[in-house]
Amino acid sequence: MAPRLTARFWVDAYLARLRLAEIPGFVVAHGDDGAGAVLVKLNTLDGKAAVYHRSVDLMSGARRWLMLAEGAETEVDATIDRQRGYDPDLWVIEVEDRAGRHMLDEPGLAG
């Protein structure tokens, strides 16, 4: 089994990458430092949003980001609240970018 980054390490690295690209990003829910799952909410500041979660391809073991929900920001927030109800160790990162940039498709951010 390949070693995995802790959730805290990944979140810190992600926020640093966002800062370098001058994209605001904030921790809105602090999950478990070691093994908490991470959701990334993309707020386009026009009343719309999307939320992404990490998924693992069972055949290859590759990790990638998939959209969990998109639409009105209030609906996306309700989805996040439901997920937090299931998993209290969940991290939630909010990214604010009118152009819709989240950087999750950049090299090194899948894991």
C-alpha positions as CSV (number, residue, x, y, z in Angstrom):
1,M,0.0,0.0,0.0
2,A,1.4,3.4,-1.0
3,P,1.9,5.9,1.8
4,R,-0.8,8.7,2.0
5,L,-0.5,12.3,3.0
6,T,-2.4,13.3,6.1
7,A,-5.4,15.4,5.5
8,R,-3.9,18.4,7.3
9,F,-0.7,18.2,5.2
10,W,-2.8,18.1,2.0
11,V,-5.0,21.0,3.1
12,D,-2.0,23.1,4.0
13,A,-0.4,22.4,0.6
14,Y,-3.6,23.1,-1.3
15,L,-4.1,26.4,0.5
16,A,-0.5,27.4,-0.3
17,R,-1.0,26.5,-4.0
18,L,-4.2,28.6,-4.1
19,R,-2.3,31.6,-2.5
20,L,0.4,31.3,-5.1
21,A,-2.3,31.6,-7.8
22,E,-3.9,34.5,-5.9
23,I,-7.1,32.5,-5.4
24,P,-8.7,33.0,-2.0
25,G,-9.3,29.7,0.0
26,F,-10.4,29.2,3.5
27,V,-10.9,26.3,6.0
28,V,-14.6,26.5,7.0
29,A,-14.7,23.2,8.8
30,H,-11.6,21.6,10.4
31,G,-11.7,17.8,10.2
32,D,-9.5,15.1,11.6
33,D,-5.8,16.0,11.0
34,G,-4.8,12.5,10.1
35,A,-7.5,10.9,8.1
36,G,-10.3,13.3,7.6
37,A,-12.0,13.4,4.2
38,V,-11.9,16.7,2.4
39,L,-14.6,18.6,0.5
40,V,-13.8,21.6,-1.6
41,K,-16.5,24.1,-2.2
42,L,-16.0,26.4,-5.2
43,N,-17.9,29.7,-4.7
44,T,-18.1,31.7,-8.0
45,L,-19.5,34.7,-6.1
46,D,-22.6,34.9,-8.2
47,G,-25.0,32.9,-6.1
48,K,-23.7,29.6,-7.6
49,A,-21.3,27.0,-6.2
50,A,-20.0,23.5,-6.7
51,V,-18.6,21.0,-4.2
52,Y,-16.0,18.4,-5.0
53,H,-14.9,15.2,-3.1
54,R,-12.0,12.8,-3.6
55,S,-12.8,9.5,-5.1
56,V,-10.6,6.4,-5.6
57,D,-10.8,4.3,-8.7
58,L,-11.2,0.8,-7.3
59,M,-9.4,-0.9,-10.3
60,S,-6.3,1.3,-10.4
61,G,-6.3,2.9,-7.0
62,A,-5.9,6.3,-8.6
63,R,-7.4,9.2,-6.7
64,R,-9.3,12.0,-8.4
65,W,-11.8,14.8,-7.7
66,L,-15.4,14.4,-8.6
67,M,-18.2,17.0,-8.4
68,L,-20.6,16.0,-5.6
69,A,-23.1,18.8,-6.3
70,E,-23.5,22.1,-8.1
71,G,-26.1,24.8,-8.4
72,A,-27.4,27.5,-6.1
73,E,-25.0,28.2,-3.3
74,T,-27.7,27.4,-0.7
75,E,-28.3,24.0,-2.2
76,V,-24.6,23.2,-2.3
77,D,-24.3,24.4,1.4
78,A,-27.2,22.0,2.3
79,T,-25.3,19.1,0.6
80,I,-22.2,20.0,2.6
81,D,-24.2,20.2,5.8
82,R,-25.6,16.7,5.1
83,Q,-22.2,15.3,4.5
84,R,-20.9,16.9,7.7
85,G,-23.8,15.2,9.6
86,Y,-22.6,11.8,8.3
87,D,-18.9,12.5,8.9
88,P,-17.9,14.9,11.8
89,D,-14.2,14.5,10.8
90,L,-14.8,16.1,7.4
91,W,-12.7,19.1,6.3
92,V,-14.5,21.7,4.2
93,I,-12.4,24.2,2.2
94,E,-14.1,27.1,0.4
95,V,-12.5,28.6,-2.7
96,E,-13.7,31.9,-4.0
97,D,-13.1,32.6,-7.7
98,R,-15.3,34.3,-10.2
99,A,-13.6,32.4,-13.0
100,G,-14.3,29.0,-11.4
101,R,-10.7,28.1,-10.8
102,H,-10.2,25.5,-8.1
103,M,-6.8,23.9,-9.1
104,L,-7.9,20.4,-8.2
105,D,-6.9,19.3,-11.7
106,E,-3.4,20.5,-11.2
107,P,-0.5,17.9,-10.8
108,G,0.1,16.9,-7.2
109,L,-3.4,17.8,-5.9
110,A,-5.2,14.5,-6.6
111,G,-3.8,12.7,-3.6
